[in-house]
Amino acid sequence: MSKMNIASFYAPTFPGTCVCLNTDGVVQTNTGFSAVGGVIQDVMMKWVLGYNRFLGKSSVFVVELWGILNGLLLLQ
């Protein structure tokens, strides 16, 4: 399996606070099947929300983009 790097994004919520979005994805090299997931944490790094998604056959680039998109939609 090919594991991708974790991407972190910080989004302000209320004045003086923010949340952290961590995404990660994986692509199995021999079949091309992929999945993506992530977690949203508060300022104290406590878990707020987690998500995952099976993407079928995808490239590493597409998996990374889906992870970011899904996380940003949840933050919205």
VOPAGU-2260 file (C-alpha; in pm, 1 decimal, decimal comma):
REM VOPAGU-2260
SITE   aa  ch    i         X         Y         Z
SITE  MET   A    0       0,0       0,0       0,0
SITE  SER   A    1     103,4     354,4     -64,6
SITE  LYS   A    2      32,3     588,2     226,2
SITE  MET   A    3      12,4     961,4     164,8
SITE  ASN   A    4     126,9    1243,1     388,7
SITE  ILE   A    5    -114,8    1397,7     634,6
SITE  ALA   A    6    -240,6    1741,2     534,1
SITE  SER   A    7    -337,5    1985,6     807,9
SITE  PHE   A    8    -553,8    2291,8     768,9
SITE  TYR   A    9    -650,6    2547,7    1031,1
SITE  ALA   A   10    -983,9    2726,7    1003,4
SITE  PRO   A   11   -1100,3    3006,4    1234,1
SITE  THR   A   12   -1441,8    2944,7    1392,2
SITE  PHE   A   13   -1502,7    3208,7    1659,8
SITE  PRO   A   14   -1274,5    3500,0    1746,4
SITE  GLY   A   15    -970,2    3360,1    1924,3
SITE  THR   A   16   -1046,5    2993,9    1845,7
SITE  CYS   A   17    -978,3    2761,9    1556,2
SITE  VAL   A   18   -1011,8    2398,0    1455,5
SITE  CYS   A   19    -763,2    2168,9    1288,4
SITE  LEU   A   20    -846,4    1944,1     992,6
SITE  ASN   A   21    -614,6    1645,2     943,2
SITE  THR   A   22    -664,1    1433,6     631,6
SITE  ASP   A   23    -499,5    1114,3     516,3
SITE  GLY   A   24    -550,3     871,5     232,2
SITE  VAL   A   25    -425,7     538,1     112,0
SITE  VAL   A   26    -403,0     371,8    -230,3
SITE  GLN   A   27    -337,7      -0,2    -261,6
SITE  THR   A   28     -71,5     -29,3    -530,8
SITE  ASN   A   29    -167,9    -364,7    -684,5
SITE  THR   A   30    -546,0    -300,3    -721,1
SITE  GLY   A   31    -568,4      78,4    -720,5
SITE  PHE   A   32    -842,7      78,4    -455,6
SITE  SER   A   33    -829,0     381,6    -233,4
SITE  ALA   A   34    -982,4     534,4      77,6
SITE  VAL   A   35    -957,6     867,6     252,0
SITE  GLY   A   36   -1032,9     984,4     602,4
SITE  GLY   A   37    -975,9    1264,7     840,8
SITE  VAL   A   38   -1043,2    1416,8    1177,3
SITE  ILE   A   39   -1143,9    1762,5    1295,1
SITE  GLN   A   40    -992,6    1869,8    1628,9
SITE  ASP   A   41   -1046,4    2174,3    1848,1
SITE  VAL   A   42    -779,8    2408,9    1985,7
SITE  MET   A   43    -694,7    2163,8    2265,6
SITE  MET   A   44    -648,6    1888,1    2001,4
SITE  LYS   A   45    -959,3    1705,1    2124,4
SITE  TRP   A   46   -1154,1    1504,2    1867,6
SITE  VAL   A   47   -1461,2    1686,9    1732,7
SITE  LEU   A   48   -1556,9    1487,3    1422,7
SITE  GLY   A   49   -1408,8    1209,7    1211,5
SITE  TYR   A   50   -1489,5    1085,7     861,1
SITE  ASN   A   51   -1383,4     826,7     606,4
SITE  ARG   A   52   -1473,5     741,2     249,8
SITE  PHE   A   53   -1400,8     452,4      12,5
SITE  LEU   A   54   -1319,6     589,7    -333,3
SITE  GLY   A   55   -1282,1     278,4    -546,1
SITE  LYS   A   56   -1000,0     297,5    -800,0
SITE  SER   A   57    -827,7     634,8    -781,3
SITE  SER   A   58    -487,2     792,3    -812,9
SITE  VAL   A   59    -297,1     931,2    -515,4
SITE  PHE   A   60    -360,8    1286,6    -638,7
SITE  VAL   A   61    -738,5    1234,7    -659,9
SITE  VAL   A   62    -746,9    1072,7    -315,1
SITE  GLU   A   63    -566,8    1370,9    -164,8
SITE  LEU   A   64    -811,3    1614,0    -325,4
SITE  TRP   A   65   -1114,4    1415,9    -201,3
SITE  GLY   A   66    -975,9    1418,9     152,5
SITE  ILE   A   67    -936,4    1795,7     146,9
SITE  LEU   A   68   -1277,4    1853,7     -14,8
SITE  ASN   A   69   -1462,5    1629,3     231,5
SITE  GLY   A   70   -1295,1    1794,1     528,4
SITE  LEU   A   71   -1364,6    2146,7     406,0
SITE  LEU   A   72   -1729,8    2062,7     341,0
SITE  LEU   A   73   -1763,5    1935,4     697,2
SITE  LEU   A   74   -1598,1    2250,2     832,0
SITE  GLN   A   75   -1839,8    2465,2     636,3
